[in-house]
Structure formats: C-alpha cells, structure tokens
Amino acid sequence: MAAVAAIVAACKSGPQPPPAQDAPPPQPVGTAAGPVRSSAAATPRAYRRDAASHLYGLNPQRIYKGKLPPLLYAIGVLEVDIDRMGRVSALRWMRAPRHAPEVIREIERTVRAAAPFPVPARMQRVTYTDTWLWDKSGHFQLDTLTEGQL
C-alpha cells in the first residue's frame, strides 16, 4: 500500500500557478482614468453640468449626501478654463474662502486632479464657473448639483 502511495505521489505535477487575472489594477480615487469623454454642451452654462458630474464621479466619497447644513464652513466661486483636450489651463477665484486657505488648496488640487475633463467638442475650449459649498467635515457639493440646504 505504501508503494502505491509513493508511486501516485511521484506522478503528481508541481503546484499550478494561479489563473491570470484580466482585471486592471485599481486606479487611485480622484484621478481621471480611461478614455476622455466628450461634452456636447454648446454654452459654458451647459458645460458646467458636465464638469460637475465629472468631478462628482471622481470623488463620490467626498460628496456631502443630502441637504447641507444652514451654516457652511466655506463657500468659494471658482472659474475654470478647459482647453480643447479637456485639460485645465487656468483657475481663477471669483470669490475665495480666504478664511479657509486649506479649502482653497484642496479645491484647486481636486480640480487639477480631475483632468482631463470632458472635451468641449462644440466650443473647442470653455471657461465655466461653479460655486463650491464646503462643509466642516471636508465634504462638498457644487452649486450645479446641490441638494440644497436645511
């Protein structure tokens, strides 16, 4: 019996490698991976909705869910220039939350990290403006897609 077991054990092949996985490695949150979308917007105001949706899609864990509280930590109005490839070419504060410089830096970092934005196909380039509504928790909503305030 022992001889049969030894023969069977000798006939076995070595360990099999794990099956190859076709799934790509996970992408860091807040980066725009994959093909660049195109925007059919014909006006900066229409493009603003595409840009806000793009930012929300890349930052779902940072979006304030539900109605915002009556007193917000910071409100900022930012003008963003997007070139014909969807890249951020300039940022200008129309109303910066100067009492919260960390929020200014974080909003700018978030916008730059979201590039490339949807390509403004009908306009070649676009300048859009949106209002950032920032809660003290660090979560935000954009005025374009806000759920309102309590």
C-alpha positions in Angstrom: 0.0 0.0 0.0 2.9 2.4 0.8 4.5 1.6 -2.5 1.3 2.5 -4.4 1.1 5.8 -2.5 4.7 6.6 -3.3 4.1 6.0 -7.0 1.0 8.2 -7.0 2.8 11.0 -5.2 5.7 10.8 -7.7 3.3 11.1 -10.7 1.7 14.4 -9.4 2.9 17.6 -11.1 4.1 20.6 -9.1 1.8 23.3 -7.9 -0.2 25.1 -10.5 0.2 28.9 -10.9 -2.8 30.9 -10.0 -5.0 31.8 -13.0 -4.2 35.0 -14.8 -6.5 37.9 -13.9 -7.6 40.2 -16.7 -8.8 42.9 -14.4 -6.7 46.1 -14.4 -5.1 47.3 -11.2 -7.4 49.6 -9.2 -7.0 53.3 -10.0 -6.4 55.8 -7.3 -9.5 57.8 -6.3 -9.6 61.3 -7.7 -7.8 60.6 -11.0 -9.4 60.5 -14.4 -8.5 57.1 -15.8 -9.8 55.7 -19.0 -10.9 57.4 -22.2 -11.7 61.0 -22.2 -15.4 61.8 -22.6 -16.7 64.4 -24.9 -19.2 67.1 -24.0 -22.0 68.1 -26.4 -22.6 71.4 -24.5 -22.9 74.5 -26.7 -22.6 77.0 -23.8 -20.4 77.4 -20.7 -23.5 77.1 -18.6 -24.4 73.7 -20.2 -20.8 72.5 -19.9 -20.8 73.3 -16.2 -23.2 70.4 -15.6 -20.9 68.0 -17.4 -17.9 69.3 -15.4 -19.8 69.0 -12.1 -20.9 65.4 -12.9 -17.3 64.6 -13.9 -16.0 65.9 -10.5 -18.7 64.0 -8.6 -17.9 60.8 -10.5 -14.2 61.0 -9.4 -15.0 62.0 -5.8 -18.0 60.1 -4.7 -16.7 59.6 -1.1 -16.2 63.3 -0.7 -19.7 64.5 -1.8 -22.0 65.7 1.0 -25.1 63.5 0.9 -28.4 65.2 1.3 -29.2 68.8 2.2 -26.3 70.9 3.5 -26.5 72.4 7.0 -27.5 76.0 7.2 -24.0 77.2 8.2 -21.3 76.1 5.8 -17.6 76.2 6.7 -16.6 77.7 3.3 -18.2 78.9 0.0 -16.0 79.6 -3.0 -16.7 80.6 -6.5 -14.1 79.3 -9.0 -13.7 80.0 -12.7 -12.0 77.1 -14.6 -10.5 77.3 -18.1 -10.7 73.9 -20.0 -8.7 73.6 -23.3 -9.8 71.6 -26.4 -8.2 68.4 -24.9 -10.1 68.6 -21.6 -7.0 69.9 -19.7 -7.3 72.6 -17.0 -5.4 75.6 -18.4 -6.2 78.1 -15.6 -8.1 78.6 -12.3 -9.3 82.0 -11.1 -11.1 82.6 -7.8 -14.1 84.9 -8.2 -14.8 84.6 -4.5 -12.2 82.7 -2.5 -12.9 81.5 1.0 -9.8 83.3 2.4 -10.6 82.3 6.0 -10.0 78.7 5.0 -6.8 78.6 2.9 -6.7 74.8 3.3 -10.1 74.6 1.4 -8.7 76.8 -1.4 -5.8 74.5 -1.8 -7.9 71.4 -1.7 -10.4 72.6 -4.2 -7.6 73.6 -6.6 -6.0 70.2 -6.1 -9.3 68.4 -6.7 -10.0 70.3 -10.0 -6.5 69.8 -11.3 -6.5 66.1 -10.4 -9.8 65.6 -12.2 -8.2 66.4 -15.6 -8.9 65.6 -18.3 -12.4 66.9 -18.1 -15.0 66.2 -20.8 -13.7 67.6 -24.1 -15.7 70.7 -25.0 -16.3 69.4 -28.6 -18.7 72.1 -29.8 -16.8 75.0 -28.2 -13.1 74.0 -28.6 -12.4 75.4 -25.2 -14.5 76.7 -22.4 -14.5 78.8 -19.3 -17.1 77.8 -16.7 -17.8 78.9 -13.2 -19.2 76.9 -10.3 -19.7 77.5 -6.6 -18.2 75.1 -4.1 -20.2 74.6 -1.0 -17.9 73.1 1.7 -19.0 71.5 4.9 -16.7 71.5 8.0 -16.5 67.7 7.6 -14.5 68.2 4.4 -17.3 67.0 2.2 -18.7 69.3 -0.5 -21.4 69.9 -3.1 -21.2 72.0 -6.2 -24.0 74.6 -6.7 -24.8 73.0 -10.1 -25.7 69.7 -8.5 -26.6 70.8 -5.0 -29.3 69.1 -3.0 -30.0 72.4 -1.2 -29.7 73.4 2.4 -31.8 72.7 5.5 
